[in-house]
Amino acid sequence: MQSVALSMLSVLVALFPVGLIVALLQLSNWRQRNRLAEISRQIAVTDAIHAALGAVVSPVVRRRLWRRWQLTIPVPLDRPDTVMQVVGAAYGAFGAPERTRPGRFEIVLTPQERPVPRRDHMRVAASTARGESVSWI
């Protein structure tokens, strides 16, 4: 009886690294499928918004726990009509099964950053340059 238990234990110890590698490969495959689903959903939502309004926002889609989608959209909060159109287009990008079940996805609106005004680059006249290199030493 003891020899059978020892042989079973030795088989388990020998198979443990193989099982661990298979489990890690399955985990990696699952993560890659989730990432590809996030990317394809983000492309679909971005295309729906851009088709309705043009390139006004860039949403970010993430899959959260329990297969729930989270859509984060930076929007111009001072223009409520644009915000309503963006939310409507993003909502329409999700299929009927996601829209009908509560808690299947959420839309998070964040304030859109204002672009920084660009300044003209400073130009140095060629006559002031004497061919010397700039050194910080």
WOPETA-V934788 format. One record per residue. PSI is psi in degrees with one decimal (999 if undefined). D_FIRST is the distance of its C-alpha to the first C-alpha in Angstrom with 2 decimals. Layout:
PSI&D_FIRST + PSI&D_FIRST
//
This chain:
-41.5&0.00 + -35.2&3.78 + -33.5&5.47 + -42.5&5.25 + -41.3&6.44 + -38.3&8.75 + -38.3&10.02 + -40.5&10.78 + -40.8&12.46 + -36.3&14.37 + -42.5&15.54 + -41.2&16.73 + -36.5&18.48 + -33.7&20.09 + -12.7&21.29 + -46.4&22.59 + -38.4&25.93 + -44.5&26.57 + -38.5&26.01 + -42.6&28.23 + -42.2&30.93 + -41.6&30.91 + -41.3&31.24 + -36.9&34.10 + -39.4&35.82 + -41.3&35.66 + -42.6&37.13 + -41.4&39.86 + -41.8&40.66 + -43.7&40.96 + -39.9&43.27 + -41.0&45.39 + -41.2&45.85 + -41.5&46.93 + -41.8&49.34 + -35.5&50.87 + -40.5&51.30 + -45.0&53.06 + -45.1&55.33 + -36.0&56.29 + -38.7&56.99 + -39.1&59.08 + -42.0&61.08 + -43.8&61.70 + -43.1&62.90 + -43.1&65.04 + -38.2&66.60 + -42.2&67.38 + -42.5&69.07 + -31.2&70.94 + -34.3&72.14 + -39.7&73.53 + -13.2&74.99 + -172.2&74.72 + 73.8&72.87 + -27.3&73.35 + 163.2&69.79 + 101.5&66.45 + 157.7&63.50 + 126.3&59.97 + 132.6&57.10 + 147.6&53.62 + 122.4&50.62 + -175.1&49.28 + 153.0&46.21 + 32.8&45.52 + 33.8&47.46 + 137.0&50.76 + 139.5&53.62 + 122.7&55.86 + 114.4&59.22 + 122.7&61.24 + 119.1&64.87 + 119.5&67.52 + 155.2&70.72 + 99.9&74.33 + -16.3&74.40 + -2.9&78.20 + 86.7&78.48 + -29.6&76.97 + -38.4&77.98 + -40.8&75.99 + -43.8&72.98 + -40.7&73.15 + -38.0&73.39 + -46.0&70.46 + -40.7&68.25 + -42.6&69.36 + -40.7&68.61 + -39.7&65.19 + -38.4&64.40 + -20.2&65.48 + -20.5&63.15 + 144.7&60.14 + 170.0&59.44 + -39.4&59.96 + -37.7&56.28 + -35.6&56.19 + -29.5&59.60 + -27.1&58.96 + 124.3&55.71 + 143.7&56.38 + 6.9&54.52 + -33.6&53.72 + 158.8&55.95 + 147.8&58.34 + 121.0&61.47 + 121.5&62.23 + 130.8&65.82 + 154.3&66.69 + 136.8&70.17 + 135.8&71.15 + 142.7&72.33 + 140.6&75.94 + 144.0&76.60 + 130.4&78.04 + 138.5&81.60 + 141.1&81.95 + 150.2&84.49 + 143.9&86.38 + 146.3&85.26 + 130.9&87.58 + 137.4&89.59 + 130.4&90.89 + 145.0&94.07 + -24.3&93.90 + -25.3&96.88 + -20.9&95.02 + 128.8&92.15 + 16.3&93.07 + 5.2&90.21 + 147.6&88.36 + 150.5&84.67 + 131.0&83.38 + 143.2&81.40 + 6.6&79.69 + 999&79.81
//
